[in-house]
Amino acid sequence: MINKLYIATDSTESFRFIIVDSTELVQSVRDIHNTSATASAALGRLSTMASIMSHELKNDKHNITLNLQGNGPGGMLISTVNGRGEVKSYVSYPEVDLPPKSNKKLDVGNFVGNDGLLTVIKDFKLKEPYIGQTSLVSGEIAEDFSNYFYQSDQRPTVVALGVLVDTDLSIKSAGGLFIQALPGYDESLIDKLEKDINNFPPISSLFVNHENPFDVLNQFFADFDLKLLGEKEVKYLCDCNRDRVERSLISLGKETLNELIEEDGKAELVCDFCHEKYNFTKEDLIKLRDNI
């Protein structure tokens, strides 16, 4: 089943609503990285956030990279999305798991850690990418991004991210909700919006039966007379290829390539995002070295 992102606004155009069922996307994260339950929840939330932020990309070649570097045992978490809605993600220690919290929810906050940085890199293929950075608030990821958007955009923003992991470690449900006030928004609607948000169930429970995300939005925000602005497919897909890996080897320089040729006589590089293996013979390495 293909996951879709839905973008809407209310009748007064005061708010942007974005919702996504990311269950299949997060299942791909789980399958590729063989993540523990807690790692699946953490990297799944970040991957879902990346898919939501793809709405900012108007060109297929543009991309946004999200980086979480906290003091938790999970290490670094990275998720990148391009203009086609293709997401790829990475976590330093996918095998790390933590006991559930007292409310029986997965302990994403301690997995990530609450002392560290959230970095957002937006590459629109200009001279320099835009880089925004804020301190982590809780490590729960949704709260950290709510803080990021408040700091960077100075507008009320709601972020909800959730991953429901089944007993066999498969992904039962995953999704995300993003609501942001638009410039010139009607402040009198804030109280009504907050009331509806308080009645909104955990996002991780909403897509167990693959309900249509836009129908879910209309159900819980019926008073806002939502208008669908667009929809977009999102999926896990790594864009690595042999040419790119060859360029990485060339960037090591002649001295390092000579060491590989003389000491190992071969090289194997593994993509962090999809675990594809790229093997190079001694002859391949010599050819790359001679092209420098």
Residue frames relative to the residue before (quaternion, step in Angstrom):
aa qw qx qy qz dx dy dz
M 1.0000 0.0000 0.0000 0.0000 0.00 0.00 0.00
I 0.3568 -0.7410 0.5341 0.1959 3.57 -0.85 1.01
N 0.3427 -0.7313 0.5538 0.2025 3.56 -0.92 0.93
K 0.1192 -0.7983 0.5886 0.0453 3.54 -1.07 0.79
L 0.3194 -0.7061 0.6098 0.1660 3.47 -1.26 0.76
Y 0.1291 -0.7944 0.5906 0.0581 3.59 -0.92 0.90
I 0.1415 -0.7866 0.5999 0.0369 3.55 -0.91 1.03
A 0.0543 0.8087 -0.5786 0.0906 3.57 -0.79 1.03
T 0.1624 -0.7425 0.6320 0.1512 3.53 -1.37 0.15
D 0.5161 -0.6294 0.4753 0.3342 3.56 -1.25 0.32
S 0.7268 -0.4623 0.2926 0.4152 3.57 -1.31 0.22
T 0.7110 0.4195 -0.2612 0.5003 3.61 1.14 -0.54
E 0.3592 -0.7528 0.4635 0.2991 3.58 1.35 -0.08
S 0.3241 0.7529 -0.4966 0.2855 3.53 1.02 0.93
F 0.8099 0.1820 -0.0598 0.5544 3.58 1.12 -0.65
R 0.2794 -0.6953 0.6301 0.2036 3.51 -1.30 0.53
F 0.1316 -0.7773 0.6136 0.0440 3.55 -0.90 1.03
I 0.0245 0.7764 -0.6293 0.0254 3.58 -0.89 0.93
I 0.0386 0.7940 -0.6042 0.0552 3.56 -0.88 0.94
V 0.0120 -0.8032 0.5952 -0.0210 3.56 -1.05 0.76
D 0.2667 -0.6703 0.6661 0.1892 3.51 -1.24 0.71
S 0.0456 -0.8441 0.5337 -0.0254 3.58 -0.32 1.25
T 0.2209 0.8307 -0.4918 0.1390 3.58 1.22 0.42
E 0.7074 0.4470 -0.2733 0.4744 3.60 0.79 -0.98
L 0.5998 0.5622 -0.3462 0.4521 3.56 1.07 -0.74
V 0.7134 0.4397 -0.2568 0.4814 3.58 0.83 -0.99
Q 0.5809 0.5520 -0.3788 0.4630 3.61 1.11 -0.53
S 0.6279 0.5220 -0.3312 0.4728 3.59 1.05 -0.72
V 0.6031 0.5447 -0.3437 0.4705 3.58 1.05 -0.77
R 0.6675 0.5062 -0.2848 0.4660 3.55 0.90 -0.98
D 0.6820 0.5022 -0.2910 0.4449 3.61 0.86 -0.97
I 0.7084 0.4786 -0.2662 0.4453 3.57 0.88 -0.97
H 0.7991 0.3209 -0.1489 0.4860 3.57 0.85 -0.97
N 0.3219 -0.7730 0.4924 0.2375 3.60 1.30 -0.05
T 0.1513 0.8514 -0.4839 0.1346 3.54 0.97 0.95
S 0.5216 -0.5790 0.5275 0.3382 3.52 -1.30 0.50
A 0.7025 -0.4449 0.3220 0.4527 3.59 -1.24 0.13
T 0.6963 0.4656 -0.2828 0.4674 3.59 0.85 -0.95
A 0.6477 0.5071 -0.3194 0.4704 3.58 0.99 -0.79
S 0.6131 0.5409 -0.3449 0.4611 3.60 1.05 -0.72
A 0.6627 0.5037 -0.3051 0.4626 3.57 0.95 -0.89
A 0.6851 0.4914 -0.2874 0.4545 3.58 0.90 -0.92
L 0.7291 0.4087 -0.2497 0.4889 3.58 0.71 -1.06
G 0.5984 0.5609 -0.3523 0.4507 3.58 1.16 -0.57
R 0.6430 0.5083 -0.3213 0.4743 3.57 0.99 -0.79
L 0.6725 0.4904 -0.3049 0.4628 3.58 0.90 -0.91
S 0.6433 0.5174 -0.3187 0.4657 3.61 0.99 -0.80
T 0.6336 0.5189 -0.3208 0.4758 3.57 1.05 -0.76
M 0.6380 0.5174 -0.3230 0.4701 3.58 1.00 -0.81
A 0.6289 0.5285 -0.3332 0.4629 3.57 1.00 -0.79
S 0.6506 0.5114 -0.3247 0.4580 3.59 0.93 -0.86
I 0.6307 0.5285 -0.3316 0.4614 3.60 1.02 -0.77
M 0.7050 0.4742 -0.2730 0.4512 3.58 0.90 -0.90
S 0.4889 0.6591 -0.4385 0.3664 3.60 1.23 -0.13
H 0.5304 0.6323 -0.4187 0.3789 3.61 1.19 -0.32
E 0.6098 0.5627 -0.3468 0.4372 3.60 1.22 -0.39
L 0.6664 0.5337 -0.2901 0.4324 3.58 1.19 -0.49
K 0.1685 -0.8196 0.5450 0.0533 3.56 -0.57 1.18
N 0.7191 0.3473 -0.2127 0.5630 3.57 1.31 -0.18
D 0.5607 -0.6437 0.4070 0.3251 3.58 -0.90 0.93
K 0.7140 0.4706 -0.2545 0.4515 3.58 1.07 -0.75
H 0.5379 0.5947 -0.4172 0.4278 3.58 1.25 -0.12
N 0.0280 -0.8168 0.5760 0.0177 3.57 -1.11 0.53
I 0.2219 -0.7336 0.6273 0.1381 3.52 -1.34 0.42
T 0.1198 -0.7850 0.6059 0.0487 3.55 -0.94 0.94
L 0.1610 -0.7710 0.6131 0.0614 3.54 -0.92 1.01
N 0.0429 -0.8113 0.5822 -0.0316 3.55 -0.80 1.05
L 0.0735 -0.7751 0.6271 0.0228 3.56 -0.82 1.04
Q 0.0323 0.7839 -0.6183 0.0454 3.55 -0.72 1.08
G 0.0658 0.8167 -0.5652 0.0961 3.55 -0.07 1.31
N 0.5804 -0.5903 0.4342 0.3552 3.55 -1.31 -0.15
G 0.4466 0.6974 -0.4446 0.3413 3.56 1.24 0.42
P 0.6695 -0.5393 0.3442 0.3774 3.60 -1.25 0.28
G 0.5616 0.6222 -0.3874 0.3839 3.60 1.22 -0.23
G 0.3982 -0.7284 0.4702 0.2997 3.57 1.23 -0.39
M 0.7712 -0.3286 0.2634 0.4774 3.55 -1.13 -0.69
L 0.1243 -0.7569 0.6370 0.0770 3.56 -1.13 0.77
I 0.0229 -0.7970 0.6026 -0.0329 3.56 -0.89 0.99
S 0.0556 0.7690 -0.6366 0.0186 3.54 -1.10 0.72
T 0.0882 -0.7965 0.5982 0.0037 3.55 -0.88 1.02
V 0.0530 -0.7859 0.6159 0.0186 3.57 -1.03 0.82
N 0.2424 -0.7597 0.5818 0.1600 3.58 -1.09 0.69
G 0.7396 -0.4464 0.2868 0.4140 3.55 -1.32 0.05
R 0.6311 0.5138 -0.3362 0.4740 3.58 1.25 -0.22
G 0.5310 -0.6437 0.4024 0.3765 3.59 1.26 0.02
E 0.4612 0.6713 -0.4446 0.3728 3.57 1.23 0.46
V 0.1549 -0.8155 0.5573 0.0160 3.53 -0.64 1.22
K 0.0185 0.7515 -0.6590 -0.0234 3.55 -1.19 0.65
S 0.0858 -0.8312 0.5488 -0.0236 3.57 -0.93 0.90
Y 0.1186 -0.7827 0.6103 0.0285 3.51 -1.32 0.46
V 0.0167 -0.7598 0.6492 0.0321 3.56 -1.18 0.64
S 0.5588 -0.6505 0.3982 0.3256 3.58 -0.90 0.93
Y 0.8221 0.1029 -0.0033 0.5600 3.57 0.83 -1.02
P 0.1213 -0.8527 0.5059 0.0483 3.59 0.33 1.26
E 0.6472 0.5457 -0.3164 0.4280 3.57 1.18 -0.48
V 0.5342 0.6459 -0.4082 0.3617 3.61 1.20 -0.37
D 0.0074 -0.7829 0.6218 -0.0203 3.56 -0.92 0.94
L 0.1937 -0.7751 0.5924 0.1041 3.56 -1.19 0.57
P 0.5732 -0.5639 0.4430 0.3965 3.61 -1.13 0.45
P 0.5639 -0.5932 0.4394 0.3702 3.61 -1.07 0.62
K 0.5585 -0.5825 0.4691 0.3587 3.55 -1.26 0.42
S 0.7209 -0.4502 0.3006 0.4328 3.58 -1.28 0.17
N 0.6816 0.4525 -0.2844 0.4997 3.59 1.20 -0.53
K 0.5313 -0.6772 0.3488 0.3708 3.56 1.40 0.31
K 0.4950 0.6282 -0.4472 0.4004 3.59 1.25 0.28
L 0.5878 -0.5839 0.4268 0.3625 3.55 -1.18 0.60
D 0.4210 -0.7527 0.4638 0.2025 3.54 -0.89 0.99
V 0.0579 -0.8350 0.5470 -0.0151 3.55 0.48 1.25
G 0.6170 0.5859 -0.3463 0.3952 3.59 0.98 -0.84
N 0.7213 0.4071 -0.2477 0.5025 3.58 0.89 -0.87
F 0.5638 0.5778 -0.3853 0.4470 3.61 1.17 -0.48
V 0.7243 0.3959 -0.2222 0.5189 3.58 0.94 -0.94
G 0.3365 -0.7167 0.5283 0.3066 3.57 0.87 -1.02
N 0.3432 -0.7650 0.5119 0.1868 3.57 -1.10 0.65
D 0.6381 0.4533 -0.3338 0.5253 3.56 1.28 0.26
G 0.5511 0.5865 -0.4207 0.4188 3.55 -0.27 1.25
L 0.5360 -0.6444 0.4658 0.2836 3.53 -1.29 -0.33
L 0.2235 -0.6980 0.6623 0.1556 3.50 -1.28 0.63
T 0.0457 -0.8074 0.5881 -0.0142 3.57 -0.69 1.09
V 0.1095 -0.7734 0.6233 0.0360 3.55 -0.96 0.98
I 0.0678 -0.7927 0.6058 0.0007 3.57 -0.72 1.11
K 0.0864 -0.7963 0.5987 0.0110 3.57 -0.63 1.17
D 0.0905 -0.8121 0.5764 -0.0019 3.55 -0.49 1.25
F 0.0344 -0.8149 0.5773 -0.0380 3.54 -0.27 1.32
K 0.5238 -0.6696 0.3776 0.3671 3.57 1.29 0.50
L 0.3764 0.6648 -0.5288 0.3698 3.53 0.99 0.94
K 0.7593 -0.3527 0.2401 0.4913 3.60 -1.21 -0.19
E 0.7987 0.0488 0.0061 0.5997 3.55 0.98 -0.89
P 0.4568 -0.6610 0.5041 0.3168 3.61 -1.03 0.65
Y 0.4658 -0.6205 0.5378 0.3298 3.55 -1.29 0.39
I 0.0603 -0.7958 0.6024 0.0129 3.58 -0.87 0.95
G 0.0304 -0.7855 0.6178 -0.0162 3.55 -0.76 1.11
Q 0.0314 -0.8204 0.5701 -0.0320 3.55 -0.97 0.82
T 0.0312 0.7768 -0.6282 0.0305 3.56 -1.01 0.87
S 0.5564 -0.5878 0.4640 0.3601 3.55 -1.25 0.38
L 0.5334 -0.6029 0.4807 0.3478 3.55 -1.14 0.60
V 0.3437 -0.7406 0.5468 0.1854 3.55 -1.09 0.78
S 0.8332 -0.0060 0.0595 0.5497 3.56 0.80 -1.04
G 0.4243 -0.6888 0.4757 0.3452 3.58 1.17 -0.54
E 0.5175 0.6456 -0.4114 0.3822 3.58 1.31 0.01
I 0.4693 -0.7256 0.3633 0.3483 3.56 1.44 -0.03
A 0.7007 0.4241 -0.2899 0.4951 3.65 0.66 -0.95
E 0.6649 0.4887 -0.2989 0.4793 3.60 0.91 -0.89
D 0.6403 0.5330 -0.3236 0.4486 3.56 1.02 -0.77
F 0.6884 0.4538 -0.2851 0.4889 3.58 1.01 -0.74
S 0.5715 0.5564 -0.3862 0.4634 3.61 1.09 -0.55
N 0.6602 0.4963 -0.2923 0.4820 3.56 0.99 -0.86
Y 0.6295 0.5402 -0.3333 0.4481 3.59 0.98 -0.84
F 0.7007 0.4629 -0.2822 0.4638 3.59 0.81 -0.97
Y 0.6196 0.5269 -0.3521 0.4631 3.59 1.05 -0.66
Q 0.6767 0.4905 -0.2882 0.4673 3.57 0.97 -0.86
S 0.7521 0.4236 -0.2252 0.4519 3.58 0.86 -0.95
D 0.7913 0.3158 -0.1551 0.5001 3.59 0.96 -0.83
Q 0.2758 -0.7979 0.4924 0.2116 3.58 1.27 -0.34
R 0.5975 0.5158 -0.3858 0.4776 3.56 1.03 0.85
P 0.5966 -0.5642 0.4139 0.3931 3.60 -1.07 0.61
T 0.0363 0.8013 -0.5911 0.0853 3.56 -0.84 1.05
V 0.1371 -0.7677 0.6223 0.0681 3.54 -1.04 0.87
V 0.0169 -0.7793 0.6263 -0.0087 3.57 -0.92 0.94
A 0.0248 0.7696 -0.6373 0.0291 3.57 -0.90 0.97
L 0.0135 0.7912 -0.6083 0.0621 3.57 -0.80 1.06
G 0.0947 0.8243 -0.5526 0.0783 3.57 -0.88 0.83
V 0.0717 -0.7635 0.6413 0.0260 3.53 -1.18 0.73
L 0.1506 -0.7756 0.6097 0.0627 3.56 -0.83 1.05
V 0.1424 -0.8106 0.5669 0.0353 3.56 -0.47 1.26
D 0.3732 -0.7416 0.5173 0.2079 3.57 -0.81 1.03
T 0.7000 -0.4864 0.3242 0.4102 3.58 -1.28 0.26
D 0.6913 0.4388 -0.2792 0.5017 3.61 1.17 -0.51
L 0.5477 -0.6515 0.3400 0.3998 3.56 1.40 0.30
S 0.4626 0.6297 -0.4814 0.3972 3.61 1.20 0.21
I 0.5026 -0.6500 0.4811 0.3056 3.56 -1.25 0.42
K 0.2876 -0.7873 0.5293 0.1312 3.53 -0.48 1.25
S 0.7768 -0.1431 0.1369 0.5979 3.56 1.03 -0.82
A 0.0808 0.7755 -0.6246 0.0449 3.57 -1.16 0.64
G 0.1663 0.7997 -0.5642 0.1207 3.54 -1.06 0.66
G 0.1917 -0.7794 0.5861 0.1108 3.51 -1.34 0.12
L 0.1351 -0.7619 0.6302 0.0634 3.52 -1.24 0.64
F 0.0178 -0.7824 0.6218 -0.0299 3.55 -0.96 0.96
I 0.0403 0.7773 -0.6255 0.0534 3.57 -0.79 1.04
Q 0.0589 0.8076 -0.5831 0.0654 3.57 -0.78 1.01
A 0.4759 -0.6518 0.5135 0.2917 3.54 -1.04 0.84
L 0.3282 -0.7374 0.5612 0.1829 3.56 -1.02 0.87
P 0.6616 -0.4956 0.3543 0.4372 3.62 -1.15 0.41
G 0.8170 0.2040 -0.1759 0.5099 3.58 -0.91 0.94
Y 0.2873 0.7973 -0.4931 0.1967 3.58 1.21 0.40
D 0.5215 -0.6256 0.4938 0.3046 3.54 -1.26 0.60
E 0.3310 -0.7901 0.4848 0.1768 3.59 -0.27 1.27
S 0.5883 0.5972 -0.3700 0.4004 3.59 1.15 -0.52
L 0.6421 0.5399 -0.3194 0.4407 3.60 1.25 -0.35
I 0.4671 0.7143 -0.4301 0.2941 3.58 1.25 -0.29
D 0.6615 0.5149 -0.3177 0.4431 3.60 0.87 -0.92
K 0.6554 0.5047 -0.3084 0.4697 3.57 0.99 -0.86
L 0.6390 0.5213 -0.3216 0.4652 3.56 1.01 -0.80
E 0.6518 0.5159 -0.3166 0.4570 3.58 0.92 -0.87
K 0.6296 0.5336 -0.3300 0.4583 3.58 1.03 -0.78
D 0.6701 0.4880 -0.2991 0.4726 3.58 0.92 -0.90
I 0.6392 0.5280 -0.3256 0.4546 3.58 1.01 -0.81
N 0.6461 0.5272 -0.3165 0.4521 3.58 1.01 -0.79
N 0.6886 0.4529 -0.2720 0.4967 3.59 1.19 -0.53
F 0.5103 0.6555 -0.4114 0.3750 3.57 1.31 -0.14
P 0.3978 -0.7312 0.4971 0.2452 3.63 -0.74 0.99
P 0.6871 -0.4342 0.3458 0.4688 3.62 -1.23 0.14
I 0.5023 -0.6932 0.4281 0.2898 3.55 -0.72 1.09
S 0.6224 0.5747 -0.3451 0.4039 3.60 1.07 -0.66
S 0.6864 0.4927 -0.2859 0.4521 3.59 1.18 -0.48
L 0.5737 0.6756 -0.3523 0.3005 3.57 1.20 -0.46
F 0.7945 0.3497 -0.1554 0.4715 3.57 0.99 -0.77
V 0.2447 0.7837 -0.5289 0.2150 3.58 1.17 0.53
N 0.7701 0.2967 -0.1554 0.5430 3.57 1.02 -0.81
H 0.5020 -0.7006 0.3883 0.3261 3.56 1.28 0.50
E 0.1141 0.7971 -0.5752 0.1438 3.55 0.84 1.01
N 0.5460 -0.5984 0.4605 0.3629 3.58 -1.13 0.59
P 0.4784 -0.7114 0.4265 0.2883 3.62 -0.63 1.06
F 0.6598 0.4987 -0.3320 0.4536 3.61 0.94 -0.76
D 0.6040 0.5377 -0.3508 0.4722 3.59 1.11 -0.62
V 0.6218 0.5335 -0.3344 0.4657 3.58 1.07 -0.75
L 0.6299 0.5303 -0.3287 0.4626 3.58 0.96 -0.85
N 0.6863 0.4897 -0.2833 0.4571 3.56 0.84 -0.99
Q 0.6260 0.5573 -0.3368 0.4291 3.56 1.06 -0.70
F 0.7919 0.3379 -0.1647 0.4812 3.57 0.85 -0.95
F 0.7556 0.2742 -0.1861 0.5650 3.59 1.23 -0.27
A 0.1000 0.8552 -0.4998 0.0947 3.55 1.08 0.85
D 0.6435 0.5574 -0.3258 0.4111 3.60 1.02 -0.74
F 0.6690 0.5331 -0.2994 0.4227 3.57 1.19 -0.40
D 0.3246 -0.7798 0.4908 0.2138 3.60 1.29 0.03
L 0.0006 0.8732 -0.4865 0.0275 3.54 0.76 1.12
K 0.1744 -0.7579 0.6233 0.0815 3.51 -1.16 0.78
L 0.3854 -0.7345 0.5143 0.2179 3.57 -0.74 1.10
L 0.2187 -0.7958 0.5560 0.0985 3.57 -0.76 1.07
G 0.7878 -0.2139 0.1582 0.5556 3.56 1.11 -0.57
E 0.1678 -0.7571 0.6192 0.1234 3.52 -1.33 0.21
K 0.1031 -0.8067 0.5819 -0.0060 3.54 -1.15 0.65
E 0.4113 -0.6916 0.5321 0.2634 3.57 -0.95 0.83
V 0.0613 -0.7747 0.6281 0.0399 3.56 -1.08 0.74
K 0.1067 0.7934 -0.5895 0.1083 3.56 -0.99 0.83
Y 0.5098 -0.6100 0.5004 0.3428 3.54 -1.31 0.25
L 0.2387 0.7529 -0.5865 0.1794 3.57 -0.75 1.05
C 0.2438 -0.7696 0.5767 0.1255 3.55 -0.71 1.10
D 0.2934 -0.7831 0.5298 0.1417 3.56 -0.98 0.88
C 0.3248 0.7501 -0.5205 0.2468 3.58 1.13 0.46
N 0.0381 0.7792 -0.6254 0.0143 3.57 -1.24 0.49
R 0.6910 -0.5052 0.3170 0.4084 3.56 -1.24 0.36
D 0.6117 0.5594 -0.3582 0.4297 3.60 0.99 -0.75
R 0.6665 0.4996 -0.3015 0.4640 3.57 0.94 -0.90
V 0.6480 0.5082 -0.3157 0.4713 3.58 1.02 -0.80
E 0.6201 0.5357 -0.3395 0.4618 3.58 1.04 -0.73
R 0.6443 0.5139 -0.3218 0.4661 3.58 0.99 -0.81
S 0.6180 0.5390 -0.3381 0.4618 3.57 1.10 -0.69
L 0.6525 0.5039 -0.3116 0.4725 3.56 1.00 -0.82
I 0.6418 0.5269 -0.3199 0.4562 3.57 0.96 -0.87
S 0.6456 0.5450 -0.3183 0.4299 3.57 1.04 -0.82
L 0.5512 0.6130 -0.3938 0.4065 3.61 1.24 -0.31
G 0.4619 -0.6983 0.4305 0.3371 3.57 1.20 -0.52
K 0.6829 -0.5235 0.3362 0.3828 3.54 -1.27 0.48
E 0.6464 0.5496 -0.3340 0.4106 3.58 0.91 -0.88
T 0.6885 0.4664 -0.2831 0.4779 3.58 0.87 -0.94
L 0.6395 0.5164 -0.3292 0.4648 3.58 1.00 -0.79
N 0.6224 0.5346 -0.3390 0.4603 3.59 1.03 -0.73
E 0.6307 0.5281 -0.3289 0.4638 3.58 1.03 -0.78
L 0.6469 0.5117 -0.3145 0.4698 3.58 0.99 -0.86
I 0.6625 0.5158 -0.3005 0.4525 3.56 0.96 -0.90
E 0.7441 0.4326 -0.2247 0.4568 3.58 0.84 -1.02
E 0.7556 0.4053 -0.2186 0.4659 3.59 0.93 -0.87
D 0.8043 0.2649 -0.1231 0.5174 3.58 0.90 -0.92
G 0.2546 -0.7976 0.5069 0.2050 3.56 1.04 -0.75
K 0.7726 0.1292 -0.1079 0.6122 3.55 1.28 0.27
A 0.1219 -0.7781 0.6076 0.1020 3.56 -1.32 0.09
E 0.0873 -0.7604 0.6406 0.0616 3.52 -1.18 0.69
L 0.0797 -0.7873 0.6111 0.0156 3.55 -0.74 1.10
V 0.1644 -0.7898 0.5881 0.0577 3.55 -0.95 0.94
C 0.4272 -0.7076 0.5043 0.2500 3.57 -0.80 1.02
D 0.4553 -0.7026 0.4821 0.2583 3.59 -0.85 0.98
F 0.7166 0.4940 -0.2481 0.4254 3.58 1.08 -0.70
C 0.8216 0.1512 -0.0737 0.5446 3.61 1.08 -0.61
H 0.4054 -0.7522 0.4267 0.2963 3.59 1.37 -0.11
E 0.3065 0.7241 -0.5392 0.3017 3.58 1.16 0.56
K 0.2749 -0.7735 0.5529 0.1430 3.57 -0.94 0.94
Y 0.1104 -0.7752 0.6206 0.0407 3.55 -0.99 0.91
N 0.1238 -0.8212 0.5566 0.0217 3.55 -0.52 1.23
F 0.1063 -0.7871 0.6074 0.0189 3.54 -1.04 0.92
T 0.3435 -0.7321 0.5556 0.1930 3.56 -0.84 1.03
K 0.6962 -0.4364 0.3500 0.4499 3.55 -1.31 0.10
E 0.6476 0.5205 -0.3155 0.4584 3.57 1.00 -0.84
D 0.6175 0.5398 -0.3406 0.4597 3.60 1.04 -0.75
L 0.6807 0.4988 -0.2870 0.4534 3.56 0.90 -0.95
I 0.6278 0.5281 -0.3335 0.4645 3.58 1.02 -0.78
K 0.6497 0.5203 -0.3110 0.4587 3.57 0.97 -0.87
L 0.6542 0.4996 -0.3128 0.4738 3.58 0.96 -0.84
R 0.6471 0.5233 -0.3168 0.4550 3.58 0.95 -0.87
D 0.6959 0.4881 -0.2771 0.4481 3.56 0.91 -0.91
N 0.6430 0.5173 -0.3241 0.4625 3.59 1.25 -0.30
I 0.5273 0.6270 -0.4186 0.3918 3.58 1.26 -0.07
